[in-house]
Amino acid sequence: MTTQNGSAFAPAANGVDPNRVPRKTLRTGAAIPAIGLGTFGSDKYSGEEVAAAVVGAAEVGYRHFDCASVYGNEHLIGPALQTIMRGVRREDLWVTSKVWNDRHGEGQVIESCRKSLRDLRLDYLDLYLVHWPFPNSHAKGVDVSSRDPHAQPYLHENYMKTWRQMEHLVEMGLVRHIGTSNMTIPKLRLVLRDAGIKPAANEMELHPHFQQPELFRYVVDNGIVPIGYSPIGSPSRPERDRTPEDTVDIEDPVIVKIATRLGVHPAVVCVKWAVQHGQIPIPFSVKRPQYLSTLRAVVGEPLTDEEMRAVAGIDRNNRLIKGHVFLWKDGQTWEDLWDVSGEITPLDR
């Protein structure tokens, strides 16, 4: 089968056979491709560019696409998926979406999921995530000082009301798996205690300079597959998420040295490390050479044990996506979102 422009999907002449891409097994026994294409275009790329990248990525062998309602491009990705499915079976694709913060209320999760399905032109989602644990939204393009006037901290009782709707989506057959995103150990501990259907995956920031070893181990030990966003350090992240102390993974001497040995861009090393480390990276690019090179990374020559140890040694605890806009009170710092004390930050903090 071919697309309208005649290019083959499985696989393109210079692409990667999707059958060579490793997979990870979820608690249900389902297999998810060990690398996906992110679709958050940030402020730099149009929805049309992202949709074209989805088709291009499928042409070179991608079968996993990470979407979200708040990205504002699912209505464009839907036709792209329809194009792909002229040559690829639906069951051979993995499509994730997420419910945004302003749709946590009663009945709104199901409504939001149905809209994503309509926009994506799908009958079901492979994975549906609660995008953030806070029901705090923000206008597009705001700076870090912006606050939702109705913002509130994590309230477990309310989160579980949202989670019950997520569980109902599974019961309805609209989604195959449900999961969490941007969580912490104290929050996940409560969800695992109270959930009827436990999270199949947790999406979290993961890259060589931010390895989150405690959370990573907690997730894995509890049968949750870690999906890592910003795997190369999010060079396209919004300006509001940039701070002077941020470091750049792809400029780290350890990463550069490995890239030189392999003859690849340092970004490729970050993706290769991610897969070998055990998370599923979801890098984003609209440029064919870039998303092809990252896909090739997961089937090419692995990093040596020594190189894996070297990368483990460059963790700087450098969170890039800090989430300031989800804070609920003036005078707070972004650390209050991430329970750095080991306990959920209380309402009056």
Buried (B, 14 or more C-beta within 10 A) or exposed (E): EEBEEEBEBBBBEEBBEBEEBEBBEBBEEBEBBBBBBBBBBBEEBEBEBBBBBBBBBBBBBBBBBBBBBBBBBBBBBBBBBEBBBEBBEEEBBBBBBBBBBBBBBEEBBBEBBEBBBEBBBBEBBBBBBBBBBBBBBBEEEBEBEEBBEEBEBBBBEBBBBBBBBBBBBBEEEBBBBBBBBBBBBBBBBBBBEBBEBBBBBBBBBBBBBBBBEEBBEBBBEBEBBBBBBBBBBBBBBBEBBEEEEBBBBBEBEBBBBBBEEBEBBBBBBBBBBBBBBBBBBBBBBBEBEBBBBBBBBBBEEBBEEEBBEBBBEBBBEBBBBBBBBBBBEEEBEBEBBBBEEEEBBEEEE
